[in-house]
């Protein structure tokens, strides 16, 4: 075991577990959450960080992707299953596994939320108060469950902890800050448990990144020069997924960056719309005001000291990234239009001006006269010149619409004019003319 592995996050994490305090761990796509959890559950890691508490601390790992259904019953059944599995792996609690499994079978057969909750309470009582074990329940991939579970289910989690205050804690493993997933006021009691202990899982330190590269070199039997290793660490910014992708690209002798692009796609898609916008503005040198999106990016380690963490990812954002994939974005400062994640720079200045006008009030209908007057201040037009607007709209659609004769964004409102739909969800209400 490498004693310094992820010490910057494991030290504060285990400190909270020792104090029986709940916390949340936030990390973006391919940041190594699974590897971190496997490491912290290793006996050597537990002994190193928990000392004399290691043998009397039980970790119950719950992968929320295994939920039978996103409901109070499904959630408590999953937690009860995690306790059964954890007891089965602990030598001092192995005998308790059969007793808990009886409770679990009753929950599955009964399929009742109240029964599931009561049996979970009983299982926690048997582990904590009767056997004297501290219990840390790990809720991995918890984003969707946290967002969708009934408030009562989360309130019951708080009550379970309060009944076992000196013994029980939760570790939430998420991709986003819990306050961004759900209003804290909807589950105030549960949120209070970890609101002051939200930790960010950031890219690897240079030392950890170097050790990962050494493992890849051994696995692929392909040693790198010290210079190449340093370049790989710097360009990837220590992001585990990018390290693997860049190494595979180098070893495979590939002439394109498809593997690296795929990893960047995955990372980009895992970010929220406002995070994407903040990164987009950052790499284009715009002024960035402190806000929740920037705070989230700093928590995840994607922005460090005002810079994007990885030159490779910064380049990806410039070339391929667009705020809010699946939408139309009109970037006034760059005079660029993004559609479904693709950059369009082939519009003429006049065509861009028309889109910019409609984008000032998405969904608002502009008639042809309004458009002509707005694009040509001070000039007067008659109905004969309205056809020029129709012609320009047709040219724009050929450039930005996935299917020009069935537009999703630049729509005709029969008998009235044109409007811009930026989310691309509305069906066209005209023949596309």
C-alpha angles and dihedrals in degrees: 000000000000104000094203097050109132089340091155090067102025094056095060092035096056091040088064093044090052089053090047091240124146121236143172126233116205122194134154129233119313092000092133102260094146093049091048092051092048089051095049091050092055112109093236093053092048092050092047095052103028100038112183090003094062099090093045095049120090121199114203109195116206119185103200090204084075094062110135086210135346097253139104090264094047092048097049091044088055092050092048089050089051090053091050091051094045093051090049090058096047115081094213094049100037091104090056092060094081093051092051092046089059089056091048093052090051090052093050093048095043095045091197124139095216092051091048091051094048093048091049089052090050092049092051090049092052093049100040112028100025099039097028096233126147111231126208113186111203114207104196123188086012099155100098094038092050090049096046109031117107113263088239091063091055091045088054090053088055091049091050090054093046090053089053100030098151094043112034134066138159132228112199115200111199144160093221137034108273091234088062093050097051138001108265089223089066092063102014098155095052094041091055090064094070106010092109094041106059108142126192123226102215132183119290121282114247090260094051092044089052092053092050090052090050089054090050091049091053094045094049095033088231115125119199128215116252088250093053091047092052091048091051092052093047097045094046093045087222094293105153096217093049092048091056093043094048092046092049090048091053096044092045091053090227118177095210133048098236093131092049091044090053091053091048089049090054093049093046093048091052091062126089122246095257091048090052091049092049092051092045091054092044096055090047092055097250123153109267118207118204108262140145093276093054091045089053092050091050091048090054092045094241091121120042124179091343096311136101106257096236130040088210092056092043089054090048091054091051093049106031113003119101127177112254107010113222092037141088115252122188108200106201097188096049094036087228133134122210119199122181090340096311126115118231117197100157098090118114117239091255093050090050090050090056092051090045090053093051091044092061088076110016111206094022115122117234118193121220094257092054091050094050093048093046093050093043108037114202096015126112125223137189131207093270090069095053090089090070089066091051091051093050092049089052091052092048092051091054088056103042110020119090088218108019096198090051101044121196100184113023101052135184118227104204114246093359115061139253138323137183121234108195100188095054092221099111118090117238113264097201142047091264094252 
